[in-house]
Amino acid sequence: MKFTDVIALFGGLAFFLYGMDVLSSGLERMAGGKLERALKAITSNRLRCLLLGLGITAAIQSSSAVTVMLVGLVNSGIMTLRQSIGVIMGSNIGTTMTAWILTLAGVESDNFWISLLNPENFSLIFAFIGVVMIMVCKDTKKKDIGNILAGFAVLMYGMKLMSNAVEPLSNSEGFTNLLLAFKNPILGVLVGLFITAVIQSSSASVGILQALAMTGVVSYGAAIPIIMGQNIGTCVTALISSFGVGRNAKKVAVVHIAFNVIGTIVCLSAYCILDAIFDFAFADLSVDQVGIAIIHTSFNVFTTALLLPFSSTLENFANKILPEVPEKKKTSSKLLDRRLLATPSIAISECDNLATNMATIAMKTLRRSISLIHNYDKKIADKIVSSEDTLDKYEDELGTYLVQLSPEKLSDSDSLRVSKILHAIGDFERLGDHAVNLMKAAQEMHDKGISFSPAGQKELAILIDAISEILDITEEAYTKSDVRLAMRVEPLEQTIDVLVMTVKDNHVKRLQSGECSILPGFVLSDILNNLERISDHCSNIAVAVIELAHHSFDTHKYLSGIRSENQEYRDAFDAFSAKYQI
């Protein structure tokens, strides 16, 4: 083999691997929200989980990415180990799609339409269209399509370079003897395992084998054990991703390895026994690209059919390998799994879930603090302080995690979701601070025996009713992404501003008339200021929900426009003003 052929081989391999990475990344971003919705709909039904794993892997062309995603999802508690087993099996079938796509490179015909199926005849056109879309289009979705087209073209060009580089090997006696050695089942499995473990992609390693098969010197007897070894080698990705996660997540890697090892042992044993009895004539025949795709698919389909009924047994096996043990209480734990960063749409979905939890905690904490104004309770006060610490932790981890997502190429919808979360989490954290402030004011009233005049108590009760409603509306609007509800927050916030001003003015009048003393006035001022700020933060959160729907985040422009031009806003303001009247 000439030096130039060696360079072409490694160069072709580089193009092939890079093209596959670009292609799968583009497909993954395109799948985005669909992946998220599919995972949310997952059940314990084995067949449904299997079809989900098959569909996701076929869509993003990477079983390794799916496996890493599963480890992260199980570690985060979104999925159970039992659910992940079916997805793993489906993923193994879905990854065979790449081998079938690569078989198109061998299509030859004098018929014009059939010849078009050969990627060599259209991949350069794909490359041109893809690059133009990447350079010209501003829409992220169109850029992703461009990346998919360009990635596919680069992949197929790499495949062609590798095929041309290894073509002279068909006449090499040494190379032929080397491939004959791979007919040894154990050696063939180890070679397939090693190559796949190094490049961490069974699709890529099968593609390399298909390129070698184009020399005509790779036999079925050599290809069968190599392909089985490749399926075991792809488990290395799951093994690596399981470092530093909980036991349940580690069990995903155990199940993945067990699935492929058991399948290889059963299939290879059956093949060797039957070959010894019947002396398969095809074992010495040259395998082509289609033959390799058939072997790859048949192995994974057979193994899945064999082991799917024993999903519970695989789960029990993983539980025995990694039994539950009492863990020492950790001083701190991560709320978000960094492994999910490899799948941005899923990572953002987890951030959204955590932000929703933040909303629930913040609103619950505020309701508790408001209840203390008239009935102080030390136990409730302690819970408020604890909840505020939780909100601080949530904001810190969410902010850090979303910053780590920023280098990733996000779709337009995912970018808007990130903006919504970033706009809201600061407000949720500040709501926790105001809850603590109200708790301290209530504690001061309790410790010093301070009480408000009957008129002041009545006015404060009306204001608190309005605050309770704005908390309810804001929480539901954010957790359900309900734009109609969110649009009711701003007119109620303006009503609260008027109420706060009215209560302050009336208190000053009572001070002047001697109906109220100066000491309750200081506490009342603190309470009013915090209630007003709470309504302001609710307004900010509602605007984030509305602006997400409008694909823009310009809070000042929105608020200015709605207050001056929107009839629906004015009607709502009038209704709230009539409802909460002092």
N, C-alpha and C positions, 0 to 999 in steps of 0.2 A: 504494500500500500504506500503510495507516494506521500511525501510531506504535505503537498497541496491538498491531497484528499483528506488527510488528517485534519488540516485546518478547516476545510469545508465541512467535515463531519461535526467538529465542535462548534463551528459557526452556525451550522444548521440546527444543532441542538439548542444553542442559545436563542435563535430566532423562534424555534418551536416552543420552548418554555416561556419566553416573553410573550409571544402571541397568545398562548393559552391563558396566561395571567391577565393580560389586557381584556381578552374575550370574557373570561369568567367574572372579572371585576365589573365590566360593563353590564353583563347580564344580571349580576347581583343587584346593582343599583336600579336597573329597570324593574326588577322584581319587587324591590323595596317594600312598599305598603302591603302588597299581596302576600309576601312572606309573613309579615306581622299578622295579618288577618287569618291566614291559614293556621298559624301556630296558636292563635287565640281560640280557634274552633276545634283544636285537637281534643280527642277523647281517649278513653281506654280501649276502644275498639281496635283490635290488632290490624285488621285489614285496612281500616281507615288510616291508621298511623303509617302502615307500609306504603300506601298510595301517596300519602303526604311526603314521605321521605323520597320516594321515586320522583314525584313531580318537582320538588324543590331542587334536587340534585340535577335532574335533566334541565331545569330552567337556568341554573347558575353554573352548570358544568364543573362542579367541584365537590366531590364527596368529602374531601379534607376540610373544606370550609364549613360544610354541614356538620361534620363531627365536632369541630371546635365550637361551633354554635351550640350544639347539644350539650357539651360539657359546661359551657357558660350558663345555659338555660336551667339545667338541673342544679348547678351550683347556686343559682339565684332563687331556686324554688319555684320557678315558673312551670317547669315540667317535672314529672316524676320519672324515676328510672324505668318503670314499666312502660310508660308512654314512649320513652326514647328508644326502647328495643325495636319496636316496629319501624320507627323512622330510620334507624341504623340499617335494618334489613332492606328497606326500600331504597335507601341511599346507595347501597351496593349494586342494586340493579340499575338505578338511574345513572351511575357513573359509566356504564357500558355504552351509553349513547355516543360518547366521544369516539370510541372505536368504530362505530358504524358511520359516523360522519367522515372519518379518515379513509374509509374504504372507497369513498367517492374518487379519491386520487387515482384509483386503478381502473376507472371506467374509460373504455376506449370503444369507439364506434365511428363508422362513416356517416351515420345518421346525425344530422346537424343538431337536432333537439336532444338526442341522447348524449352527444358529445358535450353539450352544455352542462351536464351534470358533473363533469370533471372540474374540480376547483381550479386547475391550471388554466382553464379557459375563461374563468370569470373572476378569480381572486384579485387580479390586478385592477379590474374595474371596481371591485369592492374597496380595494385600497384607496383608489383615487376618490371615490364617493365619500368614504369614511374620513379621509384627511380634510377634504373640503368642508364637510359638516363640522368637524372639530374646530377648524379655523374660522369659519364664517358664522355658524349658528350661535346664538346667545342663549337659547333655551337649553337647560341642562339635559333634558330628556333626549333632545336631538343630538347633543354632543355624545351622550351615552350610546346612541345608535351608531354614531360615527366610530366610537371606540370599538364597538362590537364588530363592525365591518372591517376596520383596520386590523384589529386583533386577529380575526379569522384569516385575513390575507397573509399576515406575518406568520401565523401558525402553519399555513399550508406551504408558504415559501420555505420555511424551515424544514418541513417534511420533505420537500423536493430536494433541498440541498443535502439532507442526510441520505436520501435514497440514491442520489447521484454519486455521493462520496463513497458509499459502501458497495456500489455496483461492481467495481473491480474485484471485490472480495469473492465474488461468485466463482472466480477461476483460481482462488487461492486454496491449495490443499491444506495448509495449516489452519486456515479459518474454518474450513469444512470439518476438519478433525476436532476443532474446539467445540463446534456446535454439536457434533456427535457425542461429545462427553456430557453435554447437557441432557442427553437422553436418560442419564442416571437420575432417577426421580429426586433423590435427596439433594444432589448437586444443583439440579434445575430449580428446585424450590428455593435453595439458598441464594442462587444468583438473582432470581426474580425479587426475592425479599430484599437483598442488599441494594440493588439498583433503585427500587421504589423507596426504600428507607432514606436513601441519599437525596433524591429529588422530591420526596414527600408528595407524590402524585401518581396514583395507579394509572390514571388516564394518560399521563405523559409517558410513563414507562411502557404501557401497552402500545402507544404510538411509536416509540422507538423500536419496539419489537416488530411492529408492522413495517417500519422502514427497512429493517434487516430482512424481513420476509420477502421484500421485493427483489432480493438477490437470487431467490430461488433455491437457496441451500439450507433454509430453516425447515426442519421436518416437524410433523405433527407430534412425534414422540418427544422432541425437544421443547416445543412450544407449550404443551399441556402443563408440565410441572413448573415451567417458568411463570406462566400466567397465574397459577395457583399461589406461587411464592409472592407474586406482585400484589395479590389481594391481602396477604398477611403483612407485607411491607408498608401498605398504606395505613396500617394501624399505628405506626410510629407517630404520626401527627396527633392522634388522640392521646397517645401515651405522654407526649411532650406537653400537650395542653392541659393534662390532668395534674401537673405539678403545682402544688400550692393551693389546691382547692379542697373542698370538703369530701368526706368519704363517699357520699352519694354521687358526686360528680366523677370521682375516680372509678366508680363502678361502671360508668358509661364506657370508659376505656377498656375495662375488664371484659365487658359484654362484647364490645367490638372485636377484641383480639380473640376471644373464645369462639365467636361466630365464624371467623375466617379460618382459625386453626382447626376447629372441628370439621368444617366444610372441606378443608384441604385433606385432612386425614381420611375422611370417608371417601371422597371422590378419588383421591390418588390411590388409596388402597383398592377400591373397586376397579379402577383402570388397570393397575398392575396385575391383579388377580385374573381379570378377564383377558388381559393381553397374554399372560402366561398360558391360559387355557386355549384361547382361540388364535393366538399369534396374529394380532391385528395387522393386516397388510397396509393400512393407511398410515401406520406409525412412521414408516420410512418415506412416505410421500412428502413433497414440498408443500408447505402451508402458505396460503396467500393471505392478503389483508382481510378478506371476508371470512376465511377460516379462523383467523385469530379472533375476530369480532364474535363469531359464533361460539368459540370455546369460552371466551370471557363472559358472554351473556349466559350461556348454558350453565357454567359453574355457579354463577351468582343466583340464577333463578332456581336451580336445583337445591342449593344450600338453603335458600330462603324457604322453599317449599318443605324442606326437611325439618328445619328448626323453628319455623313460625308457630307450629302447634306446641312447641316446648319453650315458649317465651318465659313462662313462669319458672321453668327449670333453670334457664339462663339467669334469671333474676336471683333465684335462690343460690346459684353457684357464685354469683358476684357477691352476695351477702355473706357467704361462707369464706370467700377469699378475703373480703374486707368487712369483718364483723363490726357491729356498732360497739363502740367503747365509750365510757364516760369521758367527756372532754373537759379540761379545765376551762373555767370561765375566762373568756378573753377580755382584756381591758378595753379593746376597741375592735370593731369588725367593719369590714367594708360593705357598704350597702349596694354597690354596683360592681359587677364582675368585668374586669378589663378585657377578658376574652371576647366579650360581646362587641368590642370596638371593631373587630374584624368584620362584623356585619352591622354597618351603621344604622340601618332602619330598625333593627331589633334593639340596638343599644339606645336609640332615641325613644323607642317605645317603652323601654325600662325606665328611662329618665322621666318620661311622661307619667308613668305609673307612680313613681316616687314623688313627683311634684303634686300629683293628685292626693297622695297620702299626706303630703305637707299641708295641702288646703284643708283636708279634714281635721288634722291635728290643730292647725292654727285657729279654725273656727270653733272647735270644741274647747280649746284653751280660753278663747275670748268669752265664750258663754259662761264658763266657770268663773272667770274673773269678774264679770258683770254681776253674777249672782252673789258675790262676796260683798258688794256695796251695801246691801241691806241685811246680810246674814253671814258674817265672817266665820270661816272655818279653817283652822290651821292645816288640817289634812288636805283640803282642797288647794290651799295656798302652796303647799309642798308639791302637789301634782302639777300646778301651773309652772313652777320653777323648773321641774323636771322636763315638762313638755317644751319649754322655751329652749332648754339645752338640746333637745332632740331636733328642734327646728334649726338651730345653729349648725348642728352636724349635717343635717340634710342639705342646707344651702351650701356649705363648704364642699361636700362631696359631689353634689350635682354640678356646681360651678367648675370644679377641677375636672370632672369627667367630661363635661361639654367642651372644655378647652382642649382636652386630648382628642376630641372628635373633630376639631376645627381643621387639622391638616387633611382629613379625608375629603374625597370628592362627594359631596352630598347632592341629592336631587333637590329641585326647587321646593317641593313639598316638605322634605326633611329639613331643609334650611329654615323654612318658616316655623316649623315645629320647635326647632332649637331656639329661635328668637322668642317664641311664645313662652317657653319654659324659663329662659333667662330673664325675660321681663317680669315674670310672676314670682320666682323664688325669693327675690329680694323683698318683695312686698309681703310674702308669707312670713319671712323671718322677722320683718318689722312689726307685723301684727302680733307675733309672739312677744316682742319687746313691750308693746303697748298693753298686752295682757298682764305682764309683770308690773307695769306702772300702775294699772288699775288695782291690782292686788295690793300693792304697797299703799295706795291711797285708802283702800278699804281697811287695811291693817292699822293705819294711822287713826282712822275714825273709830275703830274698835278699841285701840289702846288708850286713846284720849277721851273716849266717850262722846265724840262729836256726832251731832245729828242735824239734819236740815229742817227748816221750817216746813209746815204742812204744804204750803204753796210751792216751796222749792222741791219737795218730794214728789208732788203731783206732776210738776213740769219735767223733772228728771225721768219719771216713769214713762212719760210720753216719748221723750227722746230715746230712752233705752228700747222701747218697742220698735221705734224706727231703725235703730242700730241692729236689733235682732233680725228684722226683716231684710236689711241690706246684707247681713252675713249669710242668711239662708239663700237669698237670690244669687249672691256671688259664688257661694260654694257649689250650688247646683249648676250655674252657668259654666263654671270652670270644669267641673268633673264630667259634665255631659257635653262640653263644647257647644252650648246652646246660645246662639247669637241673639235670638229674640229675648231671652231672659237677660243676657248681658246688657242689652240696650235699655233695660229698666233700671240699671244700677245708677247711671249718671243723674237722671232726674231725682232719684231718691237721695243721692249724695248732696245735691243742691238743696233739697228740702231740709236735710240734716244741718247743713251750714246755716240756714235761716233759723232753724230751731235753736242751735247753739247760741247764735247771736241774740235771739229773743230771751233765752234763759239767762244769759249774762246781763242783758239790759234790765230784766226784771229783778235780778239779784241786787244790782246796784241801787235800784229804787227801794228795795226792802232794807238795804243797809242805811240809806238816807232817812228812811222813816223809822228806823230802829227795830224793825221786825226781825232782823237777822244780825248776828255778831260777825266780827271780822274773821275769827278763826275758821268757822265752816266755809267761809268764802274762799280761803286759800285752797282747801281740799277740793271744793266744788270746781274751782278754776282748773286744777290739775285733771280732774275727771272729764270736764268738758273738752279741754284741749286734746286729751287722748281719744275721746270718742270722735271728735272731728277728724283727727288724723287717721283713725280706723276707717272712716267712710272714704277718705281720700285714697287709701291703699286699695280698698274694695273697687273704687273707680278705676285705678290703674290696672287691676287684674281683669276687670270686665273689658277694658279697652284692648288688652292683649288678646282676649278671645275674639273680639270683633275684628281687630286688625288682621288676625290670622286668616279669617274668612275672606277679608278684602285683599289678601296677599301684599300687605304693606304695613309698616310700623312707623307711623308718624302721629304720635299721640296728640301733640299740640294742634295739628291741622284738623284731626278728627273732632276733638272737643270744641274747638272754635266753630267748626261748621255745624255740629249738631245743636249747639245752644242757640245759634242765630237763625238757622234755616229749617230745622226739622220740626214739623207739626206734631209728629208722634211723640217727640221729646216734650214739647210744651203741654200736650194733653196729659202725659204721664206725670209731669211736674205738678200740674193743677190737681190731679187726683191725689197724689201723695200729700200735697199741701193741705187739702181738705181733710184727709184721713188723720194726719198728725198736726193738729192745730192747738196752739196754746192761747 
